[in-house]
Amino acid sequence: MAVSLADGWLPWGLGLMVGFPLLMVGLSELILKLDRRQHPMLKVVKELRNWVFPISALFFLLTKVLQFSQSTLPIQIVETFAWVALIVAALSFVNILLFTGAKPGTWQDDMPKLFRDLVRTVLIAVGIAIVLSAVFGVDLQGAFTALGVSGIILGLALQDTLGNLFSGVALLFERPFDIGDWLEIDGRIGKVIEVNWRSVHIVTRNLDQLVVPNSALAGAVIHNFNKPTPQHRENISMGFSYSDAPNKVKRVMREVALSTKGVLEQPAPIVHTISYDDSSIGYQIRLFLADYAQVPAIRDEFTTRVWYAARRNGLSIPFPIRDVYHHHTPKLTADEPLRRLASYMKSLPTLAIINDEVLEDMASQARLAHFGVGESAICQGQENVKVHFVLAGRAIATAQDTKGKQHTIAEQTRRDFFGYSAILANEPTPMTVTAAEDLEVLILEIDAVQKMLNRTPRFSQQLGAVIEARQSKLREINPVQHQNGSLLSKARA
């Protein structure tokens, strides 16, 4: 039998045999490119490739090539699926076109996702009804009447579910919270990770998930830590001894707060005296934070640094205690603390070469200090620094070059000292020294160090050698700023 182009099925057959595979290959390549770019149109192209075009090709194969009648039930089912797939893809395209990349403050950005999903579902249902009417000849008026009666029955049966749905829509229009916000609901605190038609999913700090029904949220008091601004004020209460001057305590607490990572400089930390308790004066420190999620880490770092700052500044953190002594202890003479400090100093390798008389004289101008991990004992550019001898722990000395890059100069351990700029005509220190682990140092006044240099030439030579090595490292970083000439001569001046 002769076949010609005049036959109606032949162009459709050739088109499906050649065009459909080429179309699938082209769409697959386009999907790969969109996937690499994370393009929002990826979803639409996938729906076209996986559903719209394959079902449409099947419909045309059955009706145009094999020439089945469109009034048969299998063909009507295929046609219905083809139209529904096209409606879904078209709505996805409109959703991406209107709402993806919407600018803040526009109506597209303010439209809740849950409401968009609800409208999309309603439009799909309406589209399916129209398709069924066109393909199967269904009476829409009768169908809607039946749906109305069925809707009343379903509404009575699904009161709780529908209540959650509409409560969720109302909450999203009011927008008391967004995904990513930290909330407190009935004493439970967590981060919002999902909002759906029935409930809100919250993850607590213990990594437990709370599923709160929308209807329960609609009647609950919601404490949002991220609104109206992301800033959060954290209150911390502490007590200090009655012998510590309140103004001194406030000053030290503000300094510790500003040195804690995550605490904002503006608004500045606030310290209030709030009570006079049995064993201490109560203070409240108000820290302003940019991110509520970091509250546990910031509280930990702040309260840890308070201990070290209190030790350095002679503050006491008392606690209720009662000591009963049944024996008499000998009183220390005025010179006893100095002798103990001199003995402590002599245990330091750097100071072991100095005789006892000089050490006891220096002890009257020395004090002990402690620094916690991450705290800076001295900062680059700081003036009037003192010489610090490391007794225990480890610190890192760093310097910043003219381009703002940090360089490691040395690691400070028990055999080291820092703050030598006090010896060099009291110049600003060229380094920052930060505790890498808990650090205990002996701090000497400049007069005491000068006496050591004058009375002990060997110590002067040792000190000069260490200073020259440090300055050599600094000259590698900033050649112009650290050409100081004969350092040892300055140290002896």
C-alpha positions, 0 to 999 in steps of 0.5 A: 500500500502506497503511503504519502504525506496526504495521509493525516497520520504521517506528519504526526508520526514523523513529528513524534518520531523525530521532534519528540526525542530532540525536544527531550534531549534539549530539555535535559541539557537545559535542566543541567544548565539551570541546575548548575546555576540554581535557577528558579525556572528549573522546576518548571522545565522539569515539569514540562519534560517529565509530565507535560510533553510526554503525556501530550505526545502519548495523546497525539500518538493515540489520536493522530497516528493510531487514530483512536476516537477522542470520545473513548474513556482511555483517550479522555483520561490521557487528555485530562492528565495532559491538561492538568499537567499543563495547568500545574506547570503554568501556575508554577511559571506564574509563581516564579515570575511574580514572587521569586526575587521579589524586592523587600517591601513589595506586595509580592514579598509580603504575600505569605507562602502558605497563602500562595500555596492555598491559592495555587491549590484552589486554582488547580481544583478549578482547572481540573473542574473545567477540564472534566467539564470540557472532556467528559461533559460533566455538569459544573453546576451539579458538581459544585452543588454536590461539592457544597454538600460534601464540603459541609460534611467534611467541614464538620468532620475536619473541624480541627484540621480546618481550624489549624489551616485558617489559623495558620493563614491568619498567623502568616498574614499577621506575620508575628514571626518568620522562618529562622526566628527564635520564639518562646511559647509557653516557656519553651524556646526554639527556632522556627524551621518550618511553617505548614498548613497544620503546624509550626515546627520549632527546634530547641537548643537541645536539638529537640523538635516541637510541633505546635498546632496553628490553632494553639499558636493563634491563642498563645502569647508568642515572645519573638526574640528577633522582632522588632529588631534582631538585637537582643538584650541579655541580663546577667546578675552577679554579686561582688564584695562589700569592700569593692567600690561599686563604681570600680565594679561597674567600670571593670564589668563594662570593660569585660563586656566590650571585650567579649565577642558578640557584645555590641558597642552600641548600644553600650553595655549597662551595669546597675547596682540592684541590691544589697544582699547578705553576703554581696552587693548585687549587680545586673549587667545588660549586654546588647547582642546582635544575634540571639542564637549566640546567647549561650556562647556569649554568656559563657565567654563573658562570665568566664572572663569576669573571673580573670578580670576580678582577679586582675583588679582585686575584686572579690566574688563572695559566696555565703560561707562561715569559717570556724577556727579553733586554733590561733595562727601566727600573724604575718609580718609586713615583709612576709608577703614581699618575701613570698613574692620574691621567692615566687619571682626567683622560681622564674628562669628569666629572673633566677640570675638576680640576687635575693636583695634585688628581688625583694626590692623588686617585689614591692613593685610587682603584682600577679595577674591572670588572663583567660583564653582569648583575653589580650594582656597588651594591645598593639599601640598601647602606651604605658605598658609594663613588663610581664613575665610569664609564670604559667600558661601560653600566649601568642604575640602578634603584630599587624602590618600596614595592610592590616594583616596579622602576623605571629611574632612569637609564642610566649611560655614560662621562659618568656616575657613581653611588654619590653616597649616600656624599657625602650623610652616607654614607646607604644607596644608594637605587638598584641599578646593574647592568652592561648590558654589560661595565663598567669603573669608577673607584672613589674613596674618600669622602675623595678626593671630599670633597677634590675638593668642597673644592678645586674649587667648579665640580665641586661645582656639577656634582656637585650638579646631577647628584645633584638630577636623580637625587633628583628621579626617586627622589622620583617613585617614593617621595615620602616616602623621598627628601625630603632638603632641600638636597642640595648643602649636604650634599655640601659639608658 
